[in-house]
Amino acid sequence: MFKLKYIWPYLLFAATIIFLVAANRIHIKDEIQRNLAYTKTLNVSGKQRMLSQKLAKLSYKAKLGDDVKKEMLALLGVWQRAHNDLRNNKNGVDIYNEIHPEIDNMFDELEVYLNELTEDYNAVALNGVNDDLISGINKNEPAYLEKMDAIVHQIEANAQADLEASREKQMLLALISGIVLLLEMLFFVYPYHKKLVNAYKKVLRQQKELEENTNTIRHLYETNELIIKGTNAGIWEWDIVTGEEQWSDRFFHLLGYEHGDIAPTYDTFLNHLLHPDDKEKIEKAVNEHLKNKTSYKHDIRMLNKNGEYGWYEASGQAIWDEEGNAIRMAGSIIDITDRMSARKKMLEQSETKDKILSIVAHDLRSPVVNLKSLLELLKAQVINKEEFLEHLSSVSQNVETMTESMDNLLAWAQTQTKGWDVNPTEFKVDDAVMECLRLYSGNIDAKHIELDYNSNELLKAYADFNQMVLVIRNVLNNAIKFTPESGKIKIDLTEDNGYASIIISDTGKGMDEDTIKKVLNKSNIHTTKGTNGEKGTGLGMNMCLEFSQKNNCKFDIDSEVDRGTKVRLAIPQSG
């Protein structure tokens, strides 16, 4: 914190500037006020002259028979108020008669003619005009105008004189201000500033010497830091005798903390940071290492500052005294979260591939085997043509199911390998729904399902048309699959907050909360047989979730066991 003795010359200089600026501002403000007053005074004087001429003209009109009484009385009121403002410096008017007394004398001379004209104009307005009144007006009005002109000229001269005097005063004030500031600079600010500069140079020399003396220490410290950063490890050290621990900054940073956010203790590590499921394993490993000098290197989970657990490779080494007692242990942690995530993903992909192979080996192969067996029986004449046709309907349904499964399987495989490009366009939602209804019309009729479709041909959406058709097709297929004979499916198209929504409701067997969670889990392939034993691969709903996310859609499921299911697909209406 600066002390007053270090800055008082600068404060004095600043206070002087503020004082001079304030004084100059007051002077300028007074001059502006004076100029405004002179301007208004001249305007009122000119108006007074104009009103006198107008009253004279109205008197002549009265002689010609015009009714000017009302207008003359109104103008007389304005004329007299204007004169009163001029004489008494009212309503922003100021003739500055205290410094220009000659103006008062000129107004005294003017009032002789003003009073006579006022009487004549009042007589004309109230009693009518006659030759004597016109004669008096002709005599006094020119004299009044002459006196008024003289007053205006005198006010203009006074204003010019006051302006010149103000300029001289302002120049004198500026000169005095400059002299005062210059003197303060020479006798106060400059000598003190010179002392400060010399002191600053001395400090710089001392600082340079200090930097030169610490270069070696800094170099060693930086080298040590480079080694630690190169290993990307957080270093910890544990004094087993005293119980004290030291954690490096990198240790804290790996967990998302700053040094000092949490206490670097074994208790913090074991009971606050370490995952509860890893606690027993690590306690046992540490004890084994300290007692039997076994290797200490384990993959553990630790709580980060953001509330999530990350994977770390923890390793360490203790040293023992001559009696074999562990006295100190040091080690490191390395973030292996990405490595563990990759390993988990590989396991999930492996499990998924196993499921796909199972689907290909059983669900997709079975319809083909059935068809082959049926054809062989027909060929061997074990069954006749009529019996073949009786079984053909069942085989046809299985083939349709297999085709649907193959489409979903191929689409899923593409997303898992090179991905599926999204090509959004604007399209009518009704077109996408109708394409799916045409595809499944036979299935709907076969189960005698009542279809209630509330179409809206004007509703449009913005997404990849083919991908949206695939989503709608799978949702509709599930609705048919799980709706019993003579059940009901309802399709509504709505518009809400920039989304075009397709709501497909059925009166099927529904789902509980656990089943809904499984269905909405993209990493899980869940399949259930339909009401007539229809099979599926479980990939259809996986595709729905995948394509909904790629097209920025909302996909919701609302279901209740034995009450049916409602699926809502909300598609953006603009890109």
N, C-alpha and C positions, 0 to 999 in steps of 0.2 A: 504494500500500500504506500502511495506517495505521501510524503510529509509536506506541509505547507511551505517550509523554508526552501524546498526544491523547486517550487513552481510559482512563488509569489510574483516575480517580475512578469511572467506570462499572464497571470491573472490581472495584474495592474494594467497591462497593455490591452487586454481584452475588455476590461471594464471601461477604459478610456474610449475605445472604439464604440462600445455600446452607448455610452453617454453622448458622444458626438453625433452618432446616428439618430438618437432619440431627439436631441436638440434640433437637428436639421429637419427631422420629420415634423416636429411641431411647427417649425417655421413654414414649411411647405404646405402643411394643412391650413394654416392661417391664410396664406396667400391664395390657396384654392378657394377658400370660403369668401375672401374679399372679391376675387374675380367673379365668382358666381353671383354675389350680391350686386356688383356693378352691372353684370349682364342683365339681371332681372330688372334692375332700376331703369336701364335704358329701354328695355322692352315695355315696361309700364309707362314710361314717359312718352314713347312713341304711340302707345295705345291711347293715352290721354289726349294727345294732339288729334289723333284720328277720330275719337269720339266727339271732340268739339266741332270738327268739320261736319260730321254726320248729323249732329244736332242742328247745325245751321241749315243744312239741306232740308231736314224735316220741317223747320220753320217756314222755309220757302214753299214746301208742299202744302203746309197748312193754309198759307195765303191763297193757294190755288183751290182750296176746298177739300183737301184730303183729310181724313180722320187719322191723325198721328198721335193722339193723346197717350194711348197705352204704350206705344213704342218709345215716345219721348220720355215718359216718366221712368221706364225701365232703364234707358240709356243714361238718364240723369243720375240714377242711383249708382250705376257702375262708374260713371265719371267722377262722382263725389268720393266713392270709396277708393278709387285709384289715387285721387289727389290726397286723401287722408293717409294712405300708405306711404306716399312720397314724403309728406311733411313729417310723419311720425315714425318712419323707418319700421314699418310693419310688414308681415307676410313675406319675409325674405328680401325686402327692399331696404337698401341702406345707401344714403347719399354722403355718409361720413362727414356730417356737418361739424363734428367736433374738431376735425383737422382741416376742414374746408368751410369756414364760416361764411364765405361769400355766397354760398349756395342759399343760405337762409335769407340773405338780403334779396337775392333774385326771386325767391319764392314770395317774399313780402310784396315785391312789386307786381308779381303775377296775380296775386290774390285780389288786387283791386279790380282787374278785368274779369277774373273768375267769378267774383261775387255778382258783378253787374250782369254777366252772361247767364249765371245761374238764375237770377231773378227774371230775366227776359225769357229764358227757356221755360221756366215754371209757369210764367204768365201765358205763354203761347199754348202750353199743354193744358192748362186748367181753364183759361178764359177765352182763348182764341187769339188770333193774330190781328195786328193793326199796323198801320204805317209807322207809328212811333216805335213799336217793338222791333220792326224790321230795320228801321234806321239805327236803333241802338245796337242790334246784332251786327250790322254792317260796319259799325264804328269799332266795337270792342273785340270782335272775333279776330280780325287781322292782327290787332295789337297783342291779343292773347297768344296767337300762334307765334308771333315774333319773339315774345318773352319765353315761350316754351322751347323754341328752337335754341335760344341762347342758353337755357338751362341744360338742354341735352348736350350742346357743344362743350359746356363747362364740365359736365359729368365725364364726358369722354376724355377731356384734357386731364381731369383729376385722376382718372383710372390709369392713363398712360404714365403720369408722373409717379403714381404709387407703384406701378409695375417696375419702372426704372429704379426706384429706391429699393424695392424688394430684391432686384437682381444684384445691386451693389452690396446689400446686406448679406445675401447668400454667398457671394464671392468672398466677402470678408470672413464669414463663418468657415468656409472651406479652407481659406488660407490659415486661419487660426488653428483649425483641426490638424492640418498637415504639419504645422510647426510643432504643436504639442506632441503628436505621434513621433515625429523625428527626434525630438529631444528625449522622449522616453526610450526610443531605440538606442540612442547614443549613450545615455547615462545609466540605463538600467538593464535593458534586455541584452544588448550586445556583449557587455563585459561578463554578465552572468552566463550567457550562452557559450562564450569562449571557455569559461571554466568547465562547463559541463562537457564540451567537446574534448578537452584535454583529459578529463577523468574517464571519458568513454574510451579514448585511445589507450589509456593505461589498462583498463579492463580487458580490452581486446588482446593486448600483449600478454597479459596473464592467462587469458583463456587459450591462446595459441600454445603457450608453454605447457598448460595442463593437457591439451589434446596430444601434444607430442609425447608427453610422459605416459599417456594411457593407450597409445597405439598398439603396443605389444599385447596388452591385456585384452583389448578389443578384438585383435586378430585371433587370439587363442579362443575367445568366446565364440566368435563367428564360425571358426572351423568346427568347434564342437556342435554348434547348432546345425551346420550343414550336414554333419554326419547323422544327427538325429532325424532331420527332415528327409535325408536320403533314404533312410530305412522306413520312413512314414510310420514310425512307432511312437506310442506314448510311453515314457519311461516312469517307473515307480521304484521307490526305495523304502524298505521297511526295517526300522531299528527294532528288532524283536525284544531287546532288553528293556527299552524305554516305552515301546509301543508307538513311537512317533513314525509318521510316514511323510514322504515327499513325493508329489506328483509333478511331472513336467507340464508346461503349458500345452504341449501337444496332446498329452493325456486328457486334459480338460476339453480341448477343442474337438477331439475325436468323439466326445460325448455331447458336444454342443454347448459346453459350459465355458465360462471365463474363469480365470484363476481367482479363487475366493468365493465363487458362487456356492460351493459345497465344501465340507471339511474333508481333507485328504486323510482319511483314517481307514483302518481295516474294517471297522464296524460299518462305515459308510459303504464300502465296497461290498461287504458280505450281506448286509441287511437292507440296503436301500437301492443299490445299483444292480446287483446280481439277480438274475431271474430266479424266482423261488424253486423252479424245477431243477436248477443247476447248483443250488446251494449245498446240498448234501454231497454231491460229487466233488465240488471244489474243496469243501472242508476236509474231506477224506484225502484228496490228492495233496493238499498242503501238509497235513499231518504226516502222511507217508513220506513226503519229500524231506521234511525236517527231521523225521525220526530215522528213516532208512535210506535217505539220500537217493530216492528214486527220481526219475525224470519228471519235471513239471511242465507240461505243455498240453493245453486243452482248448477246445472250441467252446466258448461260453456266450451267453446272451446277457447284455447289460442295458439298463434303462437310459435312454437319451433324454435330453432336456425337453424335447418335443413330446414326450410321453410314449414314444415307441421304443421297442427293444431292437437293438442291432446285434449282429454277430461279430465276435472278436476272438482272435487267437491270442490266448494268454500264456505266457511262458515266464519262467523265472529260475533263479539259482541262489541258493543260500550258502553262507560260509559258517564254519563251525570253529569253536575254540579248541584248545588242547584237550579239554575234557570231553569233547564231542557234542557240546551244546550249541545249537544254532543261535547265532548272535545277530545276524543281519541277512536280509534277502532283498534282491533287486531283480527287476525284470521289465517286461514290456507288454503292451497290447497293440495289436494290429487289426484294423477294420477289415473284416472279411464278409461284410453283409452282402456285397455284390456277388461274391463267390458262392455263398450259401444260397442266394436267390437263384443263381444260375443252376446250381445243383438241384434245387427244389423244382425249378421249371423243367429240367431234364427228366426228373422222376415223374412229374405230372404228364409230360408228353409221352413218356414210355407207357404209363398206365392208360393214357388215351388211345395210343396205338394198339395196345392189347385189347381194349374194348372194341375198337374198329375191326380188328382181325376176327374177334368173336362174332361181330355183326355180319361180316362178310362170310364167315364160315358157317353160320347157322341161319340167321334171319333172311339173308339174301339168297343163300343156296337152297333153302327148303322149297320155295315156290318153284324153282327150276327143276329140282329133283322130282317134285310132285307131278309137274307137267310131263317130264320125261317118262316117269312110270306110267302115267295115263296113256301116253302115246304108244308105249311098248305094249300095254295091255290091248289097245285097239289094234295094233299091228299084229299081235299074236292071236287076234280074234277071241281073246278071253272075254271081252265085253263087246257089245254091238254098238252101232252108231248112236242109237237112242240113249243107251247108258252113258256113252262118252259125252253126249250133249248135256246130260243131267249133271255130270261132274264138272263140266267145262265152266259153268257159272262160278263155282267156288274157286277153281283154278284162276279164272280171270280176275277175281277180286284179289287173290294173292299176288298176281302179276302187277296189278295196279299199285298195290302196296309196295311191292319191290321197286317199281319205277319211281314212286315218290321217295323211297329210301335212297335210291341211287342218286337222284337229283340232289337231295340234301347232303349225301356223302361226298359227291363231287364238289359241291359249293363249299362245304366245310374244309375239304382237302385243299382247295385253292386258297382259302384265307389262311391256312396254317403253313403254306409254303411261300408263294410269291405275293400273297395278298390279293385283294380284290379292289380294283380302282373304282372310285365313286364318281359318277358323271351326272351331277344334278341337273334337272330341267324342270320347267313348270309343266304340270299335267293336271288333268281332271281326276279327282279322287274316284269319281264314279266309274271311270274307265278301268282303273286298277281293280276295283271291287268286282265289276261285271266280268272281267277276264277270269277271275278266280271262281265266280259263281258258275260260269259256263263250264269250267273244268270239272266242278264237283256236282253239277246238277243231277247226274245219274246216281251218285252216292246219296244225295239228299232224298231223291225219290225212292231209292231202294229201302231206306229206313223210315219212309213215310213221315219225314220231319217237316213240320210247318215252318216256312221261312217268311219272316217279316222284315223286309228291306225298305228303309226310309231313305230313298236316294236324294241326292242334291247335285244336279248336273252343273251348277254354277260354282261349286266349291273346288278350289284349286290348291295345290301344294307344290313345294319346291324340294325335290330330292331325286335320288336315282330311281327311275320308274321300275326297272327290272328288279332291283333289290327290294323295293316296297311291295311289289307283287309277290315275291318270294315270302316276305314276312306275313302278308295278309293270307296267302295260300296256306301256310303252316298253321296259322291261328284258326282259320276256317276249317281246315282238315281236323284239327284237334277237337273243335266244337262238334263236328259231325261224328268223330270217333267216339267221344264220350257222352253223346246225347242218345238216350234210349229210343227204341221204336216209338213213333208217333210223338216224339218230343218237339221242342220248339227252339229255333235259333232266330235271334233278332240282331239286325245290323243297323246302326244309326250313324249318320254323318253329321258332325257338329263343327262349329267354328268358335274358338275361344282363345283370346289373347295372342293372336298371331300364329296359332296352330290350327291345322285341319285335323280333326280327330275322327278315327274310325273305331267304333265301339261294337264289339261282337259279344253278345250274351247268349248263353245256352241254358237249358234246363237239365244238364247232365248231372253226373254224380258228384262234381265239385272236388275241392282239395282242402286239406287242413294247412295250418301255418307252416309246419315242417316241410310238407311237400312243395308249397309255393317257394320256400327258400331254396330247395334243391333245384327246382325248375329255373329260378332266376340266377343260379350260380353258373357262370360261363365255363368254369373249370370242371364242372360236373356234367356227366351225360346221364340223364334220367329218362327212363321210358316205362310206360304202363300200357297194358292191353286195354282196348276199347270195350264198349258194352257188348259188341258182337265178336269179341276176341281179336279185333284188329290190332296188328303189331306195328311198331315203329322203331326207329333207330335211336331216338332221343336227340338226334342232331338238329332236327327242325327248330326246336326252341332255342338251341345254341345259336343257330343262324339268325333267328329273330333278334336276339340280344345283340349279336355282333353287328348286323346291318343297321339296327336302330341307333346304336352308338355312332357308327360311321356317318350317318346322315343327320346327326344332332336331333334325333327323335326322342320322345318320351314313351316308355313301354311299361304299363302298369297291369297288375293282375289282382282282381278282387274275387275271392271265391269262398264258398262255404259248403261243407260236406252235405250231400243230398239236396242241396239247394241250387246248384249250378255255378257257373263261372262267367265273369265279365272281364274281357281283355280290352284295354284301351291303347291304341297306337296314335300318338299325337305327332303329326308331321309339320315341320316349319312351312310357313306360307311364302317365305322369301329367304334369299341367300344371306 
